[in-house]
Amino acid sequence: MNALVIKSIVREKIMELGLKVKIVESGRKFYEVANSLGWHPSKLSHIIHGAMRPSIEEKAMIAKELGVEVIEVFPKKREEL
């Protein structure tokens, strides 16, 4: 694997872990968060596991629902590495 592929994988894992941690810290189940957002739980699951990339608006919705800043859940592309 080249360095760009590795950085991409690391970035996805950071995002996945950050979102999972914030959901756990909220004291809610992921499906409860999904329901509060008006989403099917599979949509949030796909975002958590990197199968789907959320839009800017979806990132803001998730952060607001969890009571955190967007940057806490979705680090910026270049700066988090």
Secondary structure, DSSP 8 states (H G I E B T S, - for coil): --HHHHHHHHHHHHHHHHHHHHHHHTTS-HHHHHHHHT--HHHHHHHHTTSS---HHHHHHHHHHHTS-HHHHS--TTTT-
